[in-house]
Amino acid sequence: MTDVTGAPADVLQTLFHSEQGGHEQVVLCQDRASGLKAVIALHSTALGPALGGTRFYPYASEAEAVADALNLARGMSYKNAMAGLDHGGGKAVIIGDPERDKTEELLLAYGRFVASLGGRYVTACDVGTYVADMDVVARECRWTTGRSPENGGAGDSSVLTAFGVYQGMRACAQHLWGDPSLRGRTVGVAGVGKVGRHLVEHLLAEGAQIVITDVRPEAVERIVDEHPSVGVVADTQRLIQVEGLDIYAPCALGGALDDVTVPALTARIVCGAANNQLAHPGVEKDIADRGILYAPDYVVNAGGVIQVADELHGFDFDRCRAKAAKIYDTTLAIFARAKTDGIPPAAAADRIAEQRMAEGRGAR
Ligand SMILES: NC(=O)c1ccc[n+]([C@@H]2O[C@H](COP(=O)([O-])OP(=O)(O)OC[C@H]3O[C@@H](n4cnc5c(N)ncnc54)[C@H](O)[C@@H]3O)[C@@H](O)[C@H]2O)c1
């Protein structure tokens, strides 16, 4: 036996001593038979069992995987608190290439680790995992959600995610223009995958004009075939500079708002589904300084987590839709708080979420 050396000191520093830390529990999981290596991070159970998806990703190092799990778990605490769910925040990452390494044996082993937490953590899908995978995990672990309809689950969450983003957008219009209607407004949607596609349908139904872009030509073709009135531009950089653009909806990857894109934005509102849109701390202030209204991503894209939380109690679409519709009021409340406190909306959302977690901790 040899001593463990080279401990990931940065991660321990983050966990126990930094402002971003304060996680309750971090579990390192290994199953040699299946090759599973996973990290489960529970940031907070102040409002209830931690809820968050399982990311399956080929991390460059184990320390990187731990750091990602810590960040994602913290993000889920804020998202769940703002969505009014009785859930804290957690997230799991499985280290590996999902195309190559994902096997039934590995997912079952993972399920046993989640089950060993006795309900402190409830898992679901994330990047690299799908409803079919959650069906497998659920065979070993009852604290699994985001399953297929054939197995009692609610299935694809993008329908309600798009609906929630649409509600957030209406709240932005109300705050900025005194009218929630998007009729006649021009909206640029970057990324017309599962969520972006449904968002386009809501916007067209309300009479908005749409411009889209996507790196996958087939995704663009599908929209244009169904809705010939939709305009197309070659890439996101062109989209954000479209003349007369009222709203920019980032619905692709994270980091959409950075030092290059923010100065170039022509829209007055940014409201989209993508997670982690702010590329670095301070961007939210740059956006506000330009007089652009930013709807915090984790607030408006909470429709999906609202759905998977509901599934735990027997999924009811109408009940979920009603909950996702409240994203409209939540977004307005954030703008009001931002104004009162003299801070950008992203900071106001964080403050409200932290307050809810502190109250929840007291109540429990
Ligand atoms: N699906 C959900 O329920 C849900 C819930 C919350 C948040 N989100 C977030 O919303 C975003 C979209 O999720 P999704 O489920 O629609 O994913 P998706 O993979 O189905 O769609 C993303 C689309 O963006 C496109 N894209 C990628 N890079 C691009 C680029 N540089 N420029 C333009 N287009 C690009 C892809 O080709 C794809 O069509 C992600 O950031 C995701 O994390 C999704």
The ligand as a Gaussian input file, in Angstrom:
#p B3LYP/6-31G(d) Opt

LIG

0 1
 N      -33.325000      20.541000     -22.407000
 C      -33.672000      21.113000     -21.263000
 O      -34.702000      20.800000     -20.675000
 C      -32.811000      22.222000     -20.686000
 C      -33.108000      22.677000     -19.382000
 C      -32.338000      23.737000     -18.862000
 C      -31.303000      24.279000     -19.611000
 N      -31.031000      23.783000     -20.862000
 C      -29.929000      24.395000     -21.600000
 O      -30.420000      24.949000     -22.816000
 C      -29.449000      24.833000     -23.847000
 C      -30.064000      24.081000     -25.024000
 O      -30.479000      22.802000     -24.585000
 P      -31.113000      21.736000     -25.601000
 O      -31.652000      20.643000     -24.758000
 O      -31.978000      22.444000     -26.573000
 O      -29.791000      21.213000     -26.328000
 P      -29.641000      20.715000     -27.841000
 O      -28.318000      20.061000     -27.905000
 O      -30.853000      19.939000     -28.259000
 O      -29.653000      22.075000     -28.699000
 C      -28.586000      22.969000     -28.731000
 C      -28.477000      23.476000     -30.156000
 O      -27.473000      24.483000     -30.200000
 C      -26.735000      24.294000     -31.384000
 N      -25.417000      24.932000     -31.244000
 C      -24.312000      24.455000     -30.630000
 N      -23.321000      25.339000     -30.703000
 C      -23.796000      26.408000     -31.382000
 C      -23.236000      27.644000     -31.770000
 N      -21.990000      27.972000     -31.473000
 N      -24.019000      28.504000     -32.463000
 C      -25.293000      28.186000     -32.777000
 N      -25.873000      27.027000     -32.422000
 C      -25.131000      26.149000     -31.730000
 C      -26.691000      22.803000     -31.590000
 O      -26.398000      22.451000     -32.933000
 C      -28.109000      22.402000     -31.163000
 O      -28.997000      22.403000     -32.255000
 C      -28.248000      24.137000     -23.206000
 O      -27.337000      25.116000     -22.757000
 C      -28.852000      23.405000     -22.027000
 O      -27.909000      23.197000     -21.003000
 C      -31.760000      22.787000     -21.417000

